[in-house]
Amino acid sequence: MRVLHALWRRLPRPLDPLRSIKVKFGVVTVVTGVTAILMVLWGYTLGFRARQTLPVGVLISLVVTQLIAHGMTAPLREMTAAARAMARGDYSRRVRATSRDEVGELAQAFNTMAADLAEVDRQRREFVANVSHELRTPISALHAVLENMADGVTPATPEVLGSALEQTDRLGRLVTQLLDLSRVDAGAAPLDLERLDVAAFVAEVAAAYPGAGIEIDVAPGLHATADRDRLHQVLANLLDNAVRHGPPGAPITVTAAAHRHDLVLEVADEGPGIPPEERARVFERFSRGSRGAADGGTGLGLAIARWVIDLHGGDISVLDSPHGCRIRIVLPGAPA
């Protein structure tokens, strides 16, 4: 039975080229009436009465109608079955959309929706798995430190307490990033724009990394309009990545200049850099690449940075560099 059903589904659909379902219904009606009339006339020439040939003509016209109208409502039935499968969590079902009428357009839209839902479900599963992994690592480390201290195995030295504090800081950063992501998804991200002295702003952010060898090159008198806290978050994330990935003692360069009416801000380090094949994905959630995976990064910082820059109507990208990593931020609102 299933074989016959599969063969029936693969039969050609004669009315698919027609662009209107109204025209299709008209064609079906005309074919049905003409078939019945022809059967009656043919029987009349053979000497049969209309009451004898009419039922046969109606039966044959129904068969012809089934063949001609094959596939007109099949997408609707397939969409019903696919929707029921989606309710059970199966987003792999698709509808055969070969017609060019309104039902065909609906089938194509349904397939697009099903693909989007499948991608959202995949991202949700990956998000839960990644968050669970990222939370488990610092919690396990913190639990081990506290357990050793409670059992008297490890004394409460400043080094041990500093290790525990480092894990709590990591947890705090992760929770902050997750809250930012929730604001991204909710669309609740108002900006508090103000006019910034770029040189003073960059020096303020770089001051949090003493001894990191940060070199600042900002054009004099440069100002920009931005959200101070959000932009501070972006630049601090880039500097933090540069400090962690660059070799000890290697310089980290922060440059800022005006290009027409945009602010161009760049952060460059001497680290291993980001391979070209990974540059398009480093701004995606939990995409840590080879650099982030090596040092246990969460893969959220650059995703949040792109979100902040997008809110400002700017752009952030990884540039080609002969050595190290070079990331450029372009923000509108800087004087030429």
LOLUM-164692 format. One record per residue (C-alpha): x, y, z; residue number from 0. Coordinates in nm, 3 decimals, padded with zeros to 5 digits. Layout:
% LOLUM-164692
<node <X Y Z> NUM>
...
***
This chain:
% LOLUM-164692
<node <00.000 00.000 00.000> 0>
<node <00.285 00.235 00.085> 1>
<node <00.451 00.156 -00.247> 2>
<node <00.136 00.249 -00.437> 3>
<node <00.103 00.568 -00.236> 4>
<node <00.464 00.661 -00.311> 5>
<node <00.413 00.594 -00.681> 6>
<node <00.096 00.803 -00.680> 7>
<node <00.285 01.093 -00.522> 8>
<node <00.551 01.075 -00.792> 9>
<node <00.303 01.097 -01.078> 10>
<node <00.328 01.418 -01.281> 11>
<node <00.089 01.698 -01.194> 12>
<node <-00.057 01.826 -01.523> 13>
<node <-00.199 02.148 -01.379> 14>
<node <00.119 02.263 -01.203> 15>
<node <00.217 02.512 -01.479> 16>
<node <-00.106 02.708 -01.426> 17>
<node <-00.053 03.011 -01.200> 18>
<node <-00.404 03.040 -01.053> 19>
<node <-00.603 02.787 -00.856> 20>
<node <-00.921 02.942 -00.995> 21>
<node <-00.810 02.855 -01.346> 22>
<node <-00.733 02.502 -01.230> 23>
<node <-01.084 02.459 -01.090> 24>
<node <-01.224 02.593 -01.415> 25>
<node <-01.019 02.345 -01.618> 26>
<node <-01.132 02.057 -01.398> 27>
<node <-01.497 02.160 -01.433> 28>
<node <-01.475 02.191 -01.810> 29>
<node <-01.295 01.857 -01.849> 30>
<node <-01.550 01.682 -01.628> 31>
<node <-01.848 01.821 -01.822> 32>
<node <-01.695 01.761 -02.166> 33>
<node <-01.602 01.401 -02.076> 34>
<node <-01.954 01.323 -01.956> 35>
<node <-02.113 01.482 -02.265> 36>
<node <-01.880 01.299 -02.503> 37>
<node <-01.963 00.966 -02.340> 38>
<node <-02.335 01.032 -02.376> 39>
<node <-02.296 01.130 -02.744> 40>
<node <-02.073 00.831 -02.812> 41>
<node <-02.327 00.597 -02.654> 42>
<node <-02.608 00.759 -02.850> 43>
<node <-02.431 00.679 -03.178> 44>
<node <-02.405 00.316 -03.066> 45>
<node <-02.774 00.299 -02.983> 46>
<node <-02.752 00.331 -02.603> 47>
<node <-02.991 00.551 -02.410> 48>
<node <-02.866 00.847 -02.205> 49>
<node <-02.973 00.681 -01.879> 50>
<node <-02.735 00.398 -01.963> 51>
<node <-02.437 00.603 -02.080> 52>
<node <-02.465 00.893 -01.836> 53>
<node <-02.355 00.696 -01.523> 54>
<node <-02.065 00.550 -01.721> 55>
<node <-01.974 00.896 -01.849> 56>
<node <-01.983 01.041 -01.497> 57>
<node <-01.763 00.758 -01.368> 58>
<node <-01.507 00.804 -01.647> 59>
<node <-01.510 01.181 -01.602> 60>
<node <-01.432 01.133 -01.231> 61>
<node <-01.135 00.914 -01.322> 62>
<node <-01.014 01.172 -01.575> 63>
<node <-01.063 01.446 -01.315> 64>
<node <-00.852 01.255 -01.062> 65>
<node <-00.570 01.224 -01.313> 66>
<node <-00.586 01.587 -01.425> 67>
<node <-00.632 01.736 -01.078> 68>
<node <-00.364 01.515 -00.927> 69>
<node <-00.155 01.722 -00.687> 70>
<node <-00.390 02.020 -00.651> 71>
<node <-00.459 01.952 -00.284> 72>
<node <-00.164 01.722 -00.212> 73>
<node <00.051 02.009 -00.071> 74>
<node <-00.226 02.091 00.177> 75>
<node <-00.237 01.734 00.303> 76>
<node <00.143 01.723 00.321> 77>
<node <00.148 02.051 00.518> 78>
<node <-00.102 01.907 00.763> 79>
<node <00.114 01.599 00.816> 80>
<node <00.431 01.810 00.845> 81>
<node <00.266 02.045 01.097> 82>
<node <00.170 01.747 01.313> 83>
<node <00.528 01.621 01.292> 84>
<node <00.656 01.964 01.399> 85>
<node <00.427 01.952 01.701> 86>
<node <00.617 01.636 01.801> 87>
<node <00.954 01.807 01.750> 88>
<node <01.034 01.673 01.401> 89>
<node <01.133 01.965 01.176> 90>
<node <01.273 01.754 00.893> 91>
<node <00.946 01.716 00.697> 92>
<node <00.915 01.917 00.376> 93>
<node <00.633 01.968 00.126> 94>
<node <00.661 01.896 -00.246> 95>
<node <00.610 02.239 -00.398> 96>
<node <00.600 02.209 -00.777> 97>
<node <00.286 02.406 -00.863> 98>
<node <00.299 02.775 -00.948> 99>
<node <-00.036 02.879 -00.803> 100>
<node <-00.133 03.006 -00.458> 101>
<node <-00.107 02.659 -00.303> 102>
<node <00.244 02.620 -00.445> 103>
<node <00.348 02.957 -00.301> 104>
<node <00.203 02.851 00.035> 105>
<node <00.399 02.525 00.017> 106>
<node <00.723 02.712 -00.053> 107>
<node <00.657 02.949 00.236> 108>
<node <00.585 02.650 00.458> 109>
<node <00.915 02.485 00.362> 110>
<node <01.100 02.809 00.439> 111>
<node <00.929 02.832 00.777> 112>
<node <01.010 02.469 00.853> 113>
<node <01.378 02.526 00.768> 114>
<node <01.388 02.836 00.990> 115>
<node <01.226 02.650 01.278> 116>
<node <01.472 02.364 01.237> 117>
<node <01.763 02.609 01.251> 118>
<node <01.618 02.782 01.559> 119>
<node <01.573 02.446 01.729> 120>
<node <01.932 02.349 01.645> 121>
<node <02.064 02.678 01.782> 122>
<node <01.855 02.636 02.097> 123>
<node <01.997 02.290 02.159> 124>
<node <02.352 02.411 02.096> 125>
<node <02.292 02.713 02.320> 126>
<node <02.176 02.497 02.611> 127>
<node <02.465 02.255 02.564> 128>
<node <02.725 02.531 02.539> 129>
<node <02.592 02.725 02.837> 130>
<node <02.585 02.408 03.045> 131>
<node <02.945 02.336 02.949> 132>
<node <03.063 02.691 03.014> 133>
<node <02.894 02.702 03.355> 134>
<node <03.015 02.359 03.458> 135>
<node <03.385 02.437 03.408> 136>
<node <03.424 02.728 03.656> 137>
<node <03.175 02.576 03.900> 138>
<node <03.371 02.249 03.907> 139>
<node <03.700 02.433 03.957> 140>
<node <03.554 02.651 04.232> 141>
<node <03.397 02.349 04.401> 142>
<node <03.732 02.167 04.400> 143>
<node <03.912 02.463 04.556> 144>
<node <03.651 02.513 04.827> 145>
<node <03.631 02.140 04.899> 146>
<node <04.008 02.117 04.947> 147>
<node <04.000 02.416 05.177> 148>
<node <03.711 02.272 05.380> 149>
<node <03.888 01.937 05.418> 150>
<node <04.211 02.103 05.523> 151>
<node <04.400 01.968 05.224> 152>
<node <04.477 02.316 05.092> 153>
<node <04.536 02.610 05.323> 154>
<node <04.353 02.936 05.258> 155>
<node <04.654 03.115 05.113> 156>
<node <04.623 03.429 04.900> 157>
<node <04.710 03.224 04.593> 158>
<node <04.429 02.974 04.657> 159>
<node <04.176 03.247 04.731> 160>
<node <04.290 03.429 04.418> 161>
<node <04.223 03.115 04.215> 162>
<node <03.874 03.091 04.361> 163>
<node <03.816 03.461 04.294> 164>
<node <03.925 03.412 03.933> 165>
<node <03.661 03.141 03.886> 166>
<node <03.390 03.360 04.036> 167>
<node <03.495 03.643 03.804> 168>
<node <03.465 03.404 03.511> 169>
<node <03.117 03.307 03.625> 170>
<node <03.023 03.673 03.659> 171>
<node <03.145 03.754 03.308> 172>
<node <02.952 03.461 03.165> 173>
<node <02.629 03.562 03.341> 174>
<node <02.672 03.921 03.219> 175>
<node <02.722 03.800 02.862> 176>
<node <02.416 03.575 02.883> 177>
<node <02.209 03.871 03.007> 178>
<node <02.333 04.075 02.712> 179>
<node <02.233 03.795 02.476> 180>
<node <01.886 03.787 02.631> 181>
<node <01.857 04.160 02.560> 182>
<node <01.962 04.095 02.202> 183>
<node <01.691 03.833 02.156> 184>
<node <01.430 04.050 02.327> 185>
<node <01.524 04.355 02.122> 186>
<node <01.549 04.559 02.443> 187>
<node <01.874 04.746 02.389> 188>
<node <01.835 05.125 02.410> 189>
<node <02.149 05.331 02.357> 190>
<node <02.252 05.621 02.579> 191>
<node <02.438 05.826 02.320> 192>
<node <02.683 06.097 02.420> 193>
<node <02.974 06.282 02.268> 194>
<node <03.303 06.113 02.356> 195>
<node <03.660 06.236 02.355> 196>
<node <03.808 05.934 02.178> 197>
<node <04.163 05.978 02.310> 198>
<node <04.050 06.003 02.672> 199>
<node <03.806 05.717 02.626> 200>
<node <04.067 05.478 02.481> 201>
<node <04.316 05.572 02.754> 202>
<node <04.050 05.503 03.018> 203>
<node <03.980 05.153 02.883> 204>
<node <04.351 05.072 02.835> 205>
<node <04.426 05.177 03.195> 206>
<node <04.259 04.856 03.313> 207>
<node <04.549 04.657 03.158> 208>
<node <04.865 04.791 03.323> 209>
<node <05.184 04.634 03.201> 210>
<node <05.018 04.491 02.890> 211>
<node <05.224 04.709 02.658> 212>
<node <04.926 04.883 02.498> 213>
<node <05.030 05.152 02.249> 214>
<node <04.769 05.418 02.173> 215>
<node <04.764 05.622 01.854> 216>
<node <04.458 05.848 01.838> 217>
<node <04.420 06.147 01.612> 218>
<node <04.413 06.470 01.819> 219>
<node <04.078 06.635 01.878> 220>
<node <03.884 06.329 01.766> 221>
<node <03.529 06.294 01.899> 222>
<node <03.250 06.045 01.837> 223>
<node <02.886 05.996 01.933> 224>
<node <02.828 05.660 02.103> 225>
<node <02.705 05.479 02.412> 226>
<node <03.003 05.499 02.650> 227>
<node <02.926 05.182 02.848> 228>
<node <02.852 04.970 02.543> 229>
<node <03.157 05.090 02.351> 230>
<node <03.368 05.039 02.665> 231>
<node <03.243 04.679 02.671> 232>
<node <03.348 04.624 02.309> 233>
<node <03.694 04.778 02.337> 234>
<node <03.761 04.602 02.669> 235>
<node <03.670 04.270 02.510> 236>
<node <03.907 04.330 02.218> 237>
<node <04.190 04.431 02.452> 238>
<node <04.124 04.134 02.676> 239>
<node <04.147 03.900 02.376> 240>
<node <04.467 04.070 02.260> 241>
<node <04.627 04.039 02.605> 242>
<node <04.533 03.671 02.638> 243>
<node <04.637 03.567 02.288> 244>
<node <04.945 03.782 02.235> 245>
<node <05.288 03.671 02.352> 246>
<node <05.407 03.824 02.684> 247>
<node <05.570 04.161 02.633> 248>
<node <05.450 04.197 02.273> 249>
<node <05.293 04.534 02.195> 250>
<node <04.917 04.579 02.151> 251>
<node <04.825 04.872 01.928> 252>
<node <04.505 05.074 01.946> 253>
<node <04.458 05.329 01.670> 254>
<node <04.170 05.567 01.604> 255>
<node <04.117 05.811 01.321> 256>
<node <03.839 05.983 01.132> 257>
<node <03.748 05.872 00.782> 258>
<node <03.498 06.111 00.626> 259>
<node <03.220 06.109 00.887> 260>
<node <03.311 05.777 01.050> 261>
<node <03.530 05.679 01.340> 262>
<node <03.773 05.401 01.250> 263>
<node <03.905 05.218 01.557> 264>
<node <04.151 04.930 01.526> 265>
<node <04.303 04.688 01.778> 266>
<node <04.605 04.482 01.668> 267>
<node <04.809 04.224 01.855> 268>
<node <05.108 03.999 01.784> 269>
<node <04.932 03.671 01.859> 270>
<node <04.864 03.375 01.629> 271>
<node <04.589 03.562 01.447> 272>
<node <04.258 03.432 01.313> 273>
<node <04.269 03.207 01.004> 274>
<node <04.080 03.349 00.703> 275>
<node <03.833 03.058 00.705> 276>
<node <03.730 03.142 01.064> 277>
<node <03.698 03.520 01.032> 278>
<node <03.335 03.515 00.920> 279>
<node <03.232 03.294 01.213> 280>
<node <03.419 03.447 01.506> 281>
<node <03.132 03.694 01.557> 282>
<node <02.877 03.413 01.595> 283>
<node <02.763 03.292 01.935> 284>
<node <02.986 03.032 02.099> 285>
<node <03.212 03.027 01.794> 286>
<node <03.550 03.030 01.966> 287>
<node <03.771 02.929 01.676> 288>
<node <04.120 02.794 01.732> 289>
<node <04.226 03.088 01.951> 290>
<node <03.929 03.079 02.186> 291>
<node <03.924 02.701 02.210> 292>
<node <04.289 02.700 02.315> 293>
<node <04.236 02.920 02.621> 294>
<node <03.880 02.828 02.718> 295>
<node <03.705 03.140 02.587> 296>
<node <03.328 03.145 02.594> 297>
<node <03.278 03.252 02.233> 298>
<node <03.030 03.522 02.342> 299>
<node <03.245 03.835 02.360> 300>
<node <03.279 03.900 01.986> 301>
<node <02.913 03.809 01.927> 302>
<node <02.811 04.077 02.179> 303>
<node <03.064 04.319 02.028> 304>
<node <02.905 04.280 01.685> 305>
<node <02.560 04.333 01.840> 306>
<node <02.675 04.658 02.006> 307>
<node <02.836 04.788 01.688> 308>
<node <02.525 04.697 01.487> 309>
<node <02.316 04.898 01.735> 310>
<node <02.535 05.198 01.659> 311>
<node <02.487 05.144 01.286> 312>
<node <02.853 05.059 01.239> 313>
<node <03.061 04.761 01.132> 314>
<node <03.319 04.531 01.291> 315>
<node <03.545 04.296 01.098> 316>
<node <03.874 04.105 01.104> 317>
<node <04.131 04.249 00.864> 318>
<node <04.421 04.087 00.685> 319>
<node <04.744 04.128 00.876> 320>
<node <05.099 04.004 00.807> 321>
<node <05.118 03.885 01.167> 322>
<node <04.883 03.871 01.463> 323>
<node <04.519 03.974 01.468> 324>
<node <04.377 04.307 01.355> 325>
<node <04.012 04.398 01.419> 326>
<node <03.853 04.715 01.284> 327>
<node <03.547 04.898 01.417> 328>
<node <03.374 05.162 01.206> 329>
<node <03.127 05.390 01.385> 330>
<node <02.930 05.674 01.229> 331>
<node <02.931 06.015 01.390> 332>
<node <03.297 06.126 01.391> 333>
<node <03.392 06.463 01.240> 334>
<node <03.610 06.456 00.930> 335>
***
